[in-house]
Amino acid sequence: MGKIIAIANQKGGVGKTTTSVNLAASLGVLEKKVLLIDADPQANATSGLGLDVESIEKGTYQILEHTIKPEEAILETSAPNVHIIPAHIDLVAIEIELVDKEQREYMLKKAIEGLKSQYDYILIDCAPSLGLLTLNALTSADSVIIPIQCEYFALEGLGKLLNTIKSVQKIHNSNLDIEGLLLTMYDSRLRLSNQVVEEVQKHFSEMVFKTIIQRNTRLSEAPSYGESIINYDASSKGASNYLSLAHEIIKKNS
């Protein structure tokens, strides 16, 4: 039975999509079957794996609307063993459209429940907000990875996110776990980066992944070529960081 992991943080620019794409690719290379669900209207995970966003006709939007079966939206990607349910800008409208629906927080859960048996891991790339889309992702997930960038306001907003997770656990999904906090954009030369690492490890000890994602030029270049870091430059620091994270997650869940 597969595990559903949401990758969430309402702050933008913390490395959610980078993590979703490259963790998916790393798990794929380690011979796990992976489905990545792009639940962000910006559709960066979709384009980051080489798909043309403009030509997407079936994706997360149609699944949440329940107008198609999720299987109809699944596409292959440039990464081995990785499939994707893509997103399109039309996903912006879903928050408004779901507002009046009954059980609106469970739309994604209902749609993807049947896919769990077909994959080892289902990763959900969440939008940078705590709106209905993210709520749907957290309600359908078994656990959540929270990327935190090693920068000045890193912990700002983390309390809010943890409170949201608590209320999801209380109301919608009592089985939701925190898979781990992932430190991203780490630069060992900066005192601030090191302070953030220390602070996060001090406050959240066991919850923090041992793997730290370092700042890496190759990592930021890869999406513009529609490739994961594994495809783009397997020998880069970024690739070894994400492979290490994938190993850590597999070990934790075995």
C-alpha positions as CSV (number, residue, x, y, z in Angstrom):
1,M,0.0,0.0,0.0
2,G,1.5,3.4,-1.0
3,K,2.1,6.3,1.3
4,I,0.7,9.7,0.5
5,I,3.0,12.6,1.5
6,A,2.0,16.3,1.2
7,I,4.8,18.8,0.8
8,A,3.4,22.0,2.4
9,N,4.4,25.4,3.7
10,Q,2.2,28.5,3.2
11,K,5.4,30.5,2.7
12,G,6.5,30.8,-0.9
13,G,10.0,30.2,-2.1
14,V,11.0,27.7,0.6
15,G,11.7,24.8,-1.9
16,K,8.4,23.0,-1.9
17,T,8.3,22.3,-5.7
18,T,12.0,21.7,-5.8
19,T,11.6,19.1,-3.1
20,S,8.4,17.6,-4.7
21,V,10.1,17.1,-8.1
22,N,13.5,16.0,-6.9
23,L,12.3,13.7,-4.1
24,A,9.9,12.1,-6.6
25,A,12.8,11.6,-9.1
26,S,15.1,10.3,-6.4
27,L,12.6,7.8,-5.2
28,G,12.0,6.8,-8.8
29,V,15.7,6.2,-9.3
30,L,15.7,4.0,-6.2
31,E,13.1,1.9,-8.0
32,K,10.0,3.1,-6.2
33,K,6.8,3.8,-8.1
34,V,5.9,7.4,-7.6
35,L,3.0,9.6,-8.4
36,L,3.4,13.3,-8.1
37,I,0.2,15.4,-7.8
38,D,0.6,19.0,-8.7
39,A,-1.8,20.9,-6.5
40,D,-0.4,24.3,-7.1
41,P,-2.0,26.6,-9.7
42,Q,1.4,27.8,-10.7
43,A,2.0,24.3,-12.1
44,N,5.8,24.5,-11.5
45,A,6.1,20.8,-10.7
46,T,4.3,20.1,-14.0
47,S,6.7,22.2,-16.1
48,G,9.7,21.1,-13.9
49,L,9.2,17.6,-15.2
50,G,9.1,18.5,-18.8
51,L,5.4,18.8,-19.5
52,D,3.9,21.7,-21.4
53,V,1.4,23.3,-19.0
54,E,-0.5,25.0,-21.8
55,S,-1.5,21.7,-23.4
56,I,-2.8,20.1,-20.2
57,E,-6.5,19.2,-20.6
58,K,-6.9,16.8,-17.7
59,G,-5.3,17.4,-14.3
60,T,-5.8,18.1,-10.7
61,Y,-8.7,20.5,-11.4
62,Q,-10.8,17.9,-13.1
63,I,-10.0,15.4,-10.4
64,L,-11.2,17.7,-7.6
65,E,-14.3,18.5,-9.6
66,H,-14.8,14.7,-10.0
67,T,-15.5,15.1,-13.7
68,I,-12.9,12.4,-14.6
69,K,-11.3,9.4,-13.0
70,P,-7.8,10.2,-11.7
71,E,-6.3,7.5,-13.9
72,E,-7.3,9.6,-16.9
73,A,-5.1,12.5,-15.8
74,I,-2.0,10.5,-15.1
75,L,0.9,11.2,-17.4
76,E,4.5,9.9,-17.7
77,T,7.4,12.2,-17.0
78,S,11.0,12.5,-18.0
79,A,12.0,10.9,-14.7
80,P,12.1,7.1,-14.5
81,N,9.2,5.5,-12.5
82,V,7.6,8.8,-11.9
83,H,4.0,9.7,-13.1
84,I,2.3,13.0,-12.6
85,I,-1.2,14.4,-12.3
86,P,-0.5,17.8,-13.8
87,A,-1.8,21.2,-12.9
88,H,-2.9,24.1,-15.0
89,I,-3.7,27.8,-14.2
90,D,-7.4,26.8,-14.1
91,L,-6.8,25.3,-10.7
92,V,-7.0,28.9,-9.3
93,A,-10.8,28.7,-9.6
94,I,-11.1,25.5,-7.6
95,E,-11.1,27.3,-4.2
96,I,-14.1,29.3,-5.1
97,E,-15.9,26.4,-6.8
98,L,-15.5,24.1,-3.8
99,V,-16.7,26.6,-1.2
100,D,-20.3,25.6,-1.3
101,K,-19.8,21.9,-1.8
102,E,-20.5,19.4,1.0
103,Q,-17.4,17.7,2.3
104,R,-15.3,20.1,0.3
105,E,-12.1,19.2,2.3
106,Y,-12.4,15.5,1.2
107,M,-12.6,16.0,-2.6
108,L,-8.9,15.0,-3.2
109,K,-9.0,12.1,-0.7
110,K,-12.1,10.6,-2.4
111,A,-10.5,11.0,-5.9
112,I,-7.1,9.4,-5.2
113,E,-8.0,6.8,-2.6
114,G,-8.0,4.1,-5.3
115,L,-4.5,5.0,-6.5
116,K,-2.7,4.1,-3.3
117,S,-2.3,0.4,-4.2
118,Q,-0.7,1.3,-7.5
119,Y,2.2,3.4,-6.1
120,D,4.9,3.2,-3.4
121,Y,4.7,6.9,-2.8
122,I,2.2,9.6,-3.8
123,L,3.6,13.1,-3.3
124,I,1.4,16.2,-3.3
125,D,3.1,19.5,-4.2
126,C,0.9,22.1,-2.3
127,A,0.2,25.7,-3.1
128,P,1.9,28.4,-1.0
129,S,-1.3,29.1,1.0
130,L,-3.4,27.4,3.7
131,G,-6.5,27.5,1.5
132,L,-8.9,24.7,0.4
133,L,-6.3,23.2,-2.0
134,T,-3.8,22.7,0.8
135,L,-6.5,21.5,3.2
136,N,-7.5,18.9,0.6
137,A,-3.9,17.7,0.3
138,L,-3.5,17.5,4.1
139,T,-6.8,15.7,4.5
140,S,-5.8,13.0,2.0
141,A,-2.2,12.6,3.1
142,D,-0.7,10.1,5.5
143,S,2.1,12.6,6.4
144,V,3.5,16.0,5.6
145,I,7.0,17.2,4.8
146,I,7.6,20.9,5.7
147,P,10.4,22.6,3.9
148,I,12.0,25.4,5.8
149,Q,14.6,27.7,4.2
150,C,17.7,28.5,6.2
151,E,17.0,32.2,6.1
152,Y,16.1,35.1,8.4
153,F,12.3,34.6,8.6
154,A,12.5,30.8,8.4
155,L,10.4,30.1,11.5
156,E,7.9,32.8,10.8
157,G,4.6,31.2,9.9
158,L,5.7,27.8,11.0
159,G,3.5,28.0,14.1
160,K,0.6,28.8,11.9
161,L,1.2,25.8,9.7
162,L,1.6,23.5,12.7
163,N,-1.7,24.8,14.1
164,T,-3.4,24.1,10.7
165,I,-2.0,20.6,10.8
166,K,-3.3,20.1,14.4
167,S,-6.8,21.2,13.4
168,V,-6.7,18.9,10.3
169,Q,-5.7,16.1,12.6
170,K,-8.5,17.0,15.0
171,I,-11.3,17.5,12.4
172,H,-10.5,15.8,9.1
173,N,-7.6,13.4,9.3
174,S,-6.6,12.0,12.7
175,N,-3.9,9.8,11.0
176,L,-1.9,12.8,9.6
177,D,1.7,12.6,10.7
178,I,4.6,15.0,10.3
179,E,7.0,13.1,8.1
180,G,9.7,15.7,8.9
181,L,10.9,19.2,8.7
182,L,13.3,19.7,5.8
183,L,16.0,22.4,6.0
184,T,16.5,23.8,2.5
185,M,18.7,26.5,0.8
186,Y,21.5,25.9,3.3
187,D,24.7,27.8,2.8
188,S,27.4,26.6,5.2
189,R,29.4,29.9,4.7
190,L,26.6,32.0,6.3
191,R,26.4,32.3,10.0
192,L,22.6,32.8,9.7
193,S,22.2,29.5,7.9
194,N,24.0,27.7,10.7
195,Q,21.9,29.6,13.3
196,V,18.7,28.6,11.7
197,V,19.8,24.9,11.5
198,E,20.7,25.0,15.2
199,E,17.5,26.7,16.2
200,V,15.2,24.3,14.2
201,Q,17.1,21.2,15.5
202,K,16.9,22.5,19.1
203,H,13.1,23.2,18.9
204,F,12.0,20.2,16.9
205,S,14.9,17.7,17.4
206,E,13.4,14.3,16.3
207,M,11.1,15.9,13.7
208,V,14.0,17.3,11.6
209,F,15.4,15.3,8.7
210,K,19.1,14.5,9.0
211,T,19.5,15.5,5.3
212,I,19.9,19.2,4.7
213,I,19.4,20.6,1.2
214,Q,22.2,22.9,0.3
215,R,22.1,25.9,-2.0
216,N,23.1,24.7,-5.4
217,T,23.2,26.4,-8.8
218,R,22.5,23.2,-10.7
219,L,19.4,22.7,-8.6
220,S,17.9,26.0,-9.6
221,E,18.9,25.5,-13.3
222,A,17.3,22.1,-13.7
223,P,13.6,23.2,-13.9
224,S,14.2,25.5,-16.8
225,Y,15.2,22.4,-18.8
226,G,12.2,20.5,-17.6
227,E,14.3,18.0,-15.8
228,S,14.8,16.8,-12.2
229,I,18.3,17.3,-10.7
230,I,18.8,13.6,-11.1
231,N,18.4,13.8,-14.9
232,Y,20.1,17.2,-15.2
233,D,23.2,16.6,-13.2
234,A,23.4,13.4,-11.2
235,S,26.8,14.3,-9.9
236,S,25.7,17.6,-8.3
237,K,25.4,18.4,-4.6
238,G,21.7,18.9,-5.2
239,A,21.3,15.4,-6.6
240,S,23.2,13.8,-3.7
241,N,21.1,15.8,-1.2
242,Y,17.8,14.6,-2.6
243,L,19.0,11.0,-3.0
244,S,20.0,11.1,0.7
245,L,16.5,12.4,1.6
246,A,14.9,9.6,-0.4
247,H,17.0,7.0,1.4
248,E,16.0,8.5,4.7
249,I,12.3,8.4,3.9
250,I,12.5,4.8,2.5
251,K,14.3,3.7,5.7
252,K,11.8,5.5,7.9
253,N,8.9,3.8,6.2
254,S,10.3,0.3,5.8
